[in-house]
Amino acid sequence: MSFAIYLIGYLVLIAGVSYGLHLAHVSQHWIVVADLILIGLAIATGVRSTRHKDPA
């Protein structure tokens, strides 16, 4: 459940950054690059924060 909360939060962040870049008249190619970087960061952070440690 907490992984889904991380992803929802990052989706809101990505939408805000994308909209801000659009308003700043940044090229669409760079907006896509920023979105892909943020998606990768979201997945890595979410997995690291919600992964349970092995008891071994």
MARGU-563882 format. One line per 5 residues: their letters; for each residue z, x, y of N, C-alpha, C. Coordinates in steps of 0.1 Angstrom, whole numbers, padded with zeros to 4 digits, m for minus. Atoms other than C-alpha are relative to their C-alpha. Example, Ala and Ser with C-alpha at 12.3 -4.5 7.8 and 13.67 -1.06 7.14 Angstrom:
// MARGU-563882
AS) 0000 0009 m0012 0078 0123 m0045 0000 0009 0012  0000 m0009 m0011 0071 0137 m0011 0008 m0008 0011;
// end
This chain:
// MARGU-563882
MSFAI) 0000 0008 m0012 0000 0000 0000 0000 0009 0013  0000 m0009 m0012 0008 0028 0025 m0013 0007 0002  0013 m0007 m0002 m0026 0044 0018 m0009 m0010 0008  0008 0009 m0007 m0042 0012 0030 0004 m0001 0015  m0004 0000 m0013 m0021 0012 0061 m0005 0012 0008;
YLIGY) 0006 m0012 m0006 m0032 0048 0068 m0015 m0002 0004  0014 0002 m0002 m0068 0038 0064 m0003 m0010 0011  0002 0009 m0011 m0065 0008 0087 0003 0006 0013  m0003 m0007 m0012 m0048 0029 0113 m0011 0010 0005  0011 m0009 m0003 m0076 0055 0111 m0012 m0007 0004;
LVLIA) 0012 0008 m0004 m0103 0028 0113 0001 m0004 0014  m0002 0004 m0014 m0088 0016 0146 m0002 0012 0009  0002 m0012 m0008 m0086 0052 0158 m0015 0004 0001  0015 m0003 0000 m0123 0058 0148 m0007 m0009 0009  0007 0010 m0009 m0134 0026 0165 0002 0003 0014;
GVSYG) m0003 m0003 m0014 m0116 0036 0197 m0007 0013 0005  0007 m0012 m0004 m0130 0071 0197 m0015 m0002 0001  0014 0003 m0001 m0165 0059 0190 m0004 m0008 0012  0003 0008 m0012 m0163 0033 0218 0001 0009 0012  m0001 m0009 m0012 m0150 0059 0242 m0011 0010 0002;
LHLAH) 0012 m0009 0000 m0178 0083 0233 m0012 m0007 0005  0012 0008 m0005 m0203 0055 0238 0001 m0002 0015  m0001 0003 m0014 m0189 0047 0272 m0002 0013 0008  0002 m0012 m0007 m0191 0084 0281 m0015 0005 m0001  0014 m0003 0002 m0228 0083 0272 m0003 0012 m0008;
VSQHW) 0002 m0011 0009 m0225 0108 0244 m0011 m0005 m0010  0011 0003 0009 m0256 0109 0221 0006 m0006 m0013  m0004 0007 0012 m0254 0087 0190 0002 0010 m0012  m0002 m0009 0011 m0258 0117 0167 0014 0007 0001  m0013 m0006 m0001 m0226 0133 0180 0011 m0010 m0003;
IVVAD) m0010 0010 0003 m0207 0100 0177 0001 m0001 m0015  0000 0000 0015 m0217 0099 0140 0007 0012 m0006  m0007 m0012 0004 m0206 0135 0136 0015 m0001 0001  m0014 0002 m0002 m0172 0127 0151 0006 m0010 m0009  m0004 0010 0010 m0169 0096 0129 0002 0006 m0014;
LILIG) m0001 m0006 0013 m0176 0116 0098 0012 0010 m0001  m0012 m0009 0000 m0150 0142 0107 0013 m0007 m0001  m0012 0008 0000 m0124 0116 0114 0002 m0007 m0013  m0002 0006 0013 m0131 0098 0081 0005 0010 m0010  m0005 m0010 0009 m0127 0130 0062 0015 0003 0002;
LAIAT) m0014 m0003 m0004 m0094 0137 0081 0009 m0012 m0005  m0008 0011 0005 m0082 0102 0073 0002 0000 m0014  m0002 m0001 0015 m0088 0105 0036 0009 0011 m0004  m0009 m0011 0004 m0072 0139 0034 0014 m0003 0004  m0013 0003 m0004 m0042 0128 0054 0007 m0011 m0008;
GVRST) m0005 0012 0007 m0038 0095 0036 0004 0004 m0014  m0003 m0004 0014 m0039 0111 0001 0012 0009 0000  m0011 m0009 m0001 m0016 0139 0011 0013 m0007 0003  m0013 0007 m0004 0010 0115 0026 0004 m0010 m0010  m0004 0010 0009 0009 0089 m0001 0001 0004 m0015;
RHKDP) 0001 m0005 0014 0005 0111 m0032 0015 0002 m0005  m0013 m0002 0006 0036 0111 m0055 0000 0014 m0006  m0002 m0013 0006 0049 0145 m0066 0002 m0001 m0015  m0002 0000 0014 0047 0153 m0103 0014 0004 m0003  m0014 m0003 0004 0082 0154 m0119 0001 0013 m0007;
A) 0000 m0012 0008 0072 0185 m0139 0002 0012 0008;
// end
